[in-house]
Amino acid sequence: MILTQSRYKLHFRWTFIFLFIIVSVFQVASQKRYKVYENYIDTYKHIAMDHMRKHKIPASITLAQGLLESGAGMSELTKRSNNHFGIKCHRDWTGGRVYAKDDTPNDCFRKYNRVEESFDDHSQFLVKGVRYKFLFNLSPTDYVGWARGLQKSGYATDRAYANKLIKLIDDYELYQYDKENYRRSQSIRSEGSSSANWKHQPFKTYGLVYVIAVEGDTYEGIAAEFGFKTKDLLKYNEVPKGFPLNKGDIVYFEKKKSRADKPYFEHLVQIGESMHSISQKYGLRVKNLYKMNKQNYEYVPKEGDILKLR
């Protein structure tokens, strides 16, 4: 009887610990999502997708900029002006105006009668802007290139601007709205894992086996090519189902390491980098990168930051 009670207590204790861990993980994961952001996305995603079809501006970029510039539509400036993209008056603007503190104490911002007008003006601002012309040579699904280009072109002075856009797109899976407009015709190969059917050359660096993605790749396609389960490949690379691959991305075939190999002790953050892209570069698990740098999942690396890698 005593042995049975001990086992019961032990079982109860481990059940409690397990449930505590599950709840803790859920709470950490849920901190990355805000209901007001999700509501904003649901409200305006169709406008962003429509503008992508018309102007080839990634819907993910439009939504991320709207979220960031307007505080998900909740900023005081946005409420006063329906301006969701922080576009200032400039010399050629003849419409309504509101004034608010930004680079100067009394900057002039464009005012619109309806939110839709703000989205229209945002598209025209990029399409007609000479400094943004090169962006339209990029793939309309290359949100990393677009984010990097917007910062380099001076859309915003924030040194973390591109990285903030990328984090929003990744955290809220905004890239799915790009793919709904421009679905790739990549078919999943089912010939098995024979090396005769490989179209990628496997490499080994940092003691990890990986391939380099080419144009049109998907995790599903690479998994089928090499005989992996897609869920395993997604797990190794720490990405959710549907996460896009761009030309040049690294795809690991095994679990990444807890720290980078020598001599990589630090990383200087560049425009357009995320914690995930940095972790992929060094074969380092994302959670370890956050932990080593004593940051939570809300942290966005900005250009010039120095991150520890081991």
Secondary structure, DSSP 8 states (H G I E B T S, - for coil): -HHHHHHHHHHHHHHHHHHHHHHHHHHHHHTT--HHHHHHHHHHHHHHHHHHHHH---HHHHHHHHHHHHTTTTSHHHHHH--SS--B--TT--SEEEEE-SSSTTEEEEE-SSHHHHHHHHHHHHHH-GGGGGGGGS-TT-HHHHHHHHHHTTS---TTHHHHHHHHHHHTTTHHHHHTTS--------S-S-GGG--S--EEETTEEEEE--TT--HHHHHHHHT--HHHHHHHHT--TT----TT-EEESS--BSS--TT--EEE--TT--HHHHHHHHTB-HHHHHHHTT--TT----TT-EEE--
